[in-house]
């Protein structure tokens, strides 16, 4: 099914493959023969510069990289992970059970979340070589009552995590959704969603962009998509320092998955279409926003983007650059959805 779907995408010009990420991690599960207990293991491979893999073993390599998934991240032992994410030169892990978030890798812009204020850690150190707990500053909570995170995302120089209460927390550099542009190693709540009585369902990040799927607290049936950071639209670069509503996504009857690349983002959901033989049957629709810059598509950002320009503070009113239907499966059956630099999309249906 994946091959068929990719073939459809290639026919509309969205099927160019890109090179693999430099850093990767995955989790395995096995059953102990003696205790019959489920034991979790997390492995990482790729570039280990600045400790971004979270495994000291790969740092012993002269090239600071490992190309085979044989290095276990010993820090977590047999504890499973609720989520993990890889950024430009850092990684974030969310531990099962207590929902604690840990960061490692480059901390030059505070993107690992390791803070001297909270963790008594010297945040002048540019590299965090082992997973270290993200420093959370929660003005409305006791020090011991830290948020329990459920999912994390990493951009080039910033990170974000969703707590189990639907709040969103960000740290690092660039536009963090809090109406400013700064370096902040402390994880702070994005107040917009609580003020708007919205619960964050999912967060995705790439480059300088952050994308969120949220729901109103008083309606589980309604879906909204918000974006902020530096984005391309109408052949121009725009900036938003706060979450802005993607108005076109409201035309979907449901939002089932979101995806973001360095300069584009996409929304996948259900929509009734008059082009279908049965107009009452919901179809899976994908909307792609922004434009793809082939000249800089493979450039690794060296520092966060900072441009002196007005911020778009209310609504993302731009239309998608491409929309298409996929009738191979229902939108509700899609577990995850990714877009690679605006040219190649892939869907992972539920088993």
C-alpha positions, 0 to 999 in steps of 0.5 A: 500500500505504501508503494502505491501511495508513493506512486500516486504522489510521484505523479503529481510531482511530490515523489522525489526522495531525499537523503536519510536523516543524520541521526536516528533512534528506535525502541525495541521490546522483548519478553524475558524468558525467566520473569516474563516481563516486557523489557524495553531497549532504545538504540541510536545510530548516526552522528554522535557529535556533541552527544546527540545520540545519548550514548557514550559508546559512539563517542569513542569512535574517531568519527563520532558516528555509528552507522549500525543500530547496535548502541543501546542508550543505557541511561534509560535501562529497561524503561520504555519511552513514550516518545523521542525526537531528533533535531538539528544537533540534539535529541529529546526523549520522553520517559514512560511512567513519569512523563519526564523529558530528557535532552542531549546533544548541542546545548549552544542555544539551550535546545536540550532544555538543560538549565542552570536555573533549574538543574544546577547545570552549567548551561554555558557548556555547549554539549550535553553528552548524556540524557539530562532532565529538561528543566521545567519552570512552572509558575503555576505549579509547585516545584515537585509537580512537574508536567507529565509529558506525552510527546516531543518534537525538535526543530533545528534549534528548539524543542517542544513537548505536549503534557498530558493535560494538553498544555504545550511547553517550548525551549531553545532558540527562535520563535517559541510561541511566547511572543518573543525571540530568544534563547531560553534553556528553561521549558516554559508553557506556551500561554496561548492555548490555555488562554484560548481554552485549547488542548494540544493533541500533537506537536511537530517541528522542523527548522524554525517552524512549529505546528500544532493540532489542537481541540477546544476544551468544550468540543472534542469533535472540532479540530484546529491547526496552528503554526508559528515561526518563519514560514514561506507563503505567497513567494515571501517569508513571513514570521509569527512569534505566536500560534496562528490559526490555519484557516483552511484546515477548518474546511476539513471535517476532521484533522487526523495528522499533521506534518512539517518540513523546513519550509512547508507543512501539511495537514491530513484529514477527512473531507466530503467531496462532490467528486466522489461517487458517494459524496456522503463518504468521507475521503482522505485529503492532504493539503500542502502549505508553503513552497519548496526552495530547491536551492537551500533544501539540503543546507544544514542551518548553522544558527537560528533565523532572526529577521527584523520583520512584522509578525503575523499575529492572528490567522494563517490565511494563505491557501495550500499550494497543493491539495489532493485526495487519497482513496487508498485508506481512510484518514482516521486510519493514519497513525502518522504522516511526514513531509520531506522538504515539501517534495515527498510525503508518506503515510503510516496507516494503522495495522 
